[in-house]
Every structure is written in C-alpha cells, then in structure tokens.
Amino acid sequence: MKLTSRKFLFWRTQLLPFLWSQELLGYVDGSLSCPPATIAAPSSSADSSTIPAVSVVPNPAYQVWVKQDQLILSLVISSMSDEVLYLALGRNMSAAMWESITTALGSSSQAKCLNLLAQFQLLRQGNSTTADYLGRAGVLVESLIQAGRPLSLMEQNLYVIRGLRPELKTLAASFTSGSAVTLAHLSDYLQANEFILVDDFPAADEIAAHSAFYAGNGRGVSSGGGRHQQQSGRGSSSGGRGGRGGRQNRGGRGGPRCQICRSHGHSAMYCFKWYHPQLAAPQAHVAVSGDTPPAPDTGATAHATPDTNMLGQSEEYTGSDVLHVGNGAGFHHQSGPA
C-alpha cells in the first residue's frame, strides 16, 4: 500500500510490524542514535615507558549503522506515492523522514482534532452497507486516537447511531441503552438485523420494476414487466408478462426508493414533491363507451359523414370524385361536409 494523505494510518499499520520484527524501529523513532564516525585507539608504536599515545581511527559501527539506516530510508521512500513524495526532500536519515511524515499527516494539533470530530459528526450511512459505514467510523476513531483526542465508547455510539439509516437507528439505540459497546459488537448486531430486515426493504431495482405508465397523444405504445412486450392501442397500454425485476442486488440499498423523486429513504406517500405541479402532468388515459361510437382509425386521409359532430375538424368537399358505398352504388357529391 502506498502512502497518501488519506491513508497514513493504514500505511503506518502496515510498516510498523515489519520494523518491529527486524529490530529496526529504533532507527526511525530515534531511540537508536547514530554512533560517532571515529573512535580513539591506542597507538601500537608508543613506548611502554612513556604515556601511551592515542590515535583516531574510523568507527566500524558507524559504517554498519549508516548502511542500515539508508536501507530503511530507501524502503520508506519507495512506499510513498507521488502525492506526498515532497515530504522526502532534504531528509537524508530515516528518523528525519519518519518525523516529517508523522508531523504532516499524523498531526495532533487542535485544528486536526476539530476537523476529525466534524467529519465524525457529519458521517452518514446513506446507501452503504453497515460494514462499510462502521469501517469508516473506525478509521475516524483511530485517527482521533493518533491525534491525541480519543473518544469514549459512549461518544462513539452516539455519533455512529446518529448517522444510521432510520430502520437501524432504533435497533442500535435499544442495543446500547444499557451500556456503551464497542464498534465491533455494534457492527455484528446491526449486520444480523440488516439480514433479517432485507425483505422489508427491497432493492431499488425491484421497486423500479413496478412503475406506472401513461399514454401520450396519438397511439399509446408502452411496455412493462420483464420481457418488454409492446402492445399498441388507442389510449391504453399493457405490459408483457409482468416479470419482476432481478433480485441479484436485493438488500444492497436497504431502504425504500421513492417513485417520484427517485431518492432512497422514503416512499412516494411521504415525498415532499407529491404536489409539485411539474410532476402532476403525466396521467393515465382509458377509452370508455358512450352513446356515439368513435370513428375507426383506418389510416384514411379523408372521411365522409352525415354528422359533423363526429369529426373534430371538417370542411366541404369540392372535388369530382365518386364515393362508393357498401352495395357498390356510386354517390356523387352534392353538398356536404367532408
């Protein structure tokens, strides 16, 4: 895992066990300081009758220490992404590099603590699963611990329950009413109840399958159901075989989806856009029987009728064509609407 501005805790958790196991943590935290480059050693040419002469020689431990420190420095730099690589500029020892990263990304300032607390207070589950939501909450809890502002279990439960979906919020409140619990215990309890409630809150794909259709002007053609069979007619429509939507994502969203505003968390009955004028335009139309049957739509460009009320628009025919009726007799137009 590469180090980024948002993955400091994960990167630190990944790297520290390796440094511990190889007994190298003292190089990065400064507890294993660098030995001197030279040491004093007695001279072999000195006379035994006089004061022993002392000469300065290179320290072999210094060379070993520097070699190991540079290996650790190379390891840390190779695990950094381009986003934070600027933190390595001017750092030629692993301890200086570690301090630069910790100061920049793991700050314990008051502003850092307030920022993390604000993120926790605004955390919401939304459409994510319970495991994902509590995982994000756990990262914020650990970040606050590293910043020097640990939260009590009661505070953790309060912020987490506040951001849960409505159907889980009451269950979590009753589970923590006696005493505060850890996020791990709360996660197990909520995931079990989420599995039980999955049938009460179908997925969005299943809800969208039961949609209302309307016919516009002219011949209404629409489709519905799973196989999308189309049936043409005047002013009415019917679906195919009414297949229900797929269930492969059942339970993924958790809450109901409104058929008006397409948002999750409420049904159409409680939607605030219920009486919106733009949403009230689509209507369903049906054909009803009356005293006068409507003229059939045969695709002809002109019609002849003795009753002009049966036509929405009419004008007098002035041509010389002959109209033949059912018995074959010709009818020469005299005067009348067409």
C-alpha positions, 0 to 999 in steps of 0.5 A: 500500500502506498502512502497518501494523505488519506491513508497514513494510518493504514500505511503506518499499520502496515510498516510498523510490524515489519520494523518491529520484527527486524529490530529496526524501529529504533532507527526511525523513532530515534531511540537508536542514535547514530554512533560517532564516525571515529573512535580513539585507539591506542597507538601500537608504536608508543613506548611502554615507558612513556604515556601511551599515545592515542590515535583516531581511527574510523568507527566500524559501527558507524559504517554498519549503522549508516548502511542500515539506516539508508536501507530503511530510508530507501524502503520508506521512500519507495512506499510513498506515492507521488502525492506526498513524495515532497515530504522526502526532500532534504531528509537524508536519515530515516528518523528525519523522514519518519518525523516529517511524515508523522508531523504532516499527516499524523498531526495532533494539533487542535485544528486536526482534532476539530476537523476529525470530530466534524467529519465524525459528526457529519458521517452518514450511512446513506446507501452503504452497507453497515460494514462499510459505514462502521469501517469508516467510523473506525478509521475516524476513531483511530485517527482521533486516537493518533491525534491525541483526542480519543473518544469514549465508547459512549461518544462513539455510539452516539455519533455512529447511531446518529448517522444510521439509516432510520430502520437501524437507528432504533435497533442500535439505540435499544442495543446500547441503552444499557451500556456503551459497546464497542464498534465491533459488537455494534457492527455484528448486531446491526449486520444480523438485523440488516439480514433479517430486515432485507425483505422489508426493504427491497432493492431499488431495482425491484421497486423500479420494476413496478412503475406506472405508465401513461399514454401520450397523444396519438397511439399509446405504445408502452411496455412493462414487466420483464420481457418488454412486450409492446402492445399498441392501442388507442389510449391504453397500454399493457405490459408483457408478462409482468416479470419482476425485476432481478433480485441479484442486488436485493438488500444492497440499498436497504431502504425504500426508493421513492417513485417520484423523486427517485431518492432512497429513504422514503416512499412516494406517500411521504415525498415532499414533491407529491404536489409539485405541479411539474410532476402532476402532468403525466396521467393515465388515459382509458377509452370508455363507451358512450352513446356515439361510437368513435370513428375507426382509425383506418389510416384514411386521409379523408372521411365522409359523414352525415354528422359533423359532430363526429369529426373534430375538424371538417370542411366541404368537399369540392372535388369530382370524385365518386364515393362508393358505398357498401352495395357498390352504388356510386354517390356523387357529391352534392353538398356536404361536409367532408 
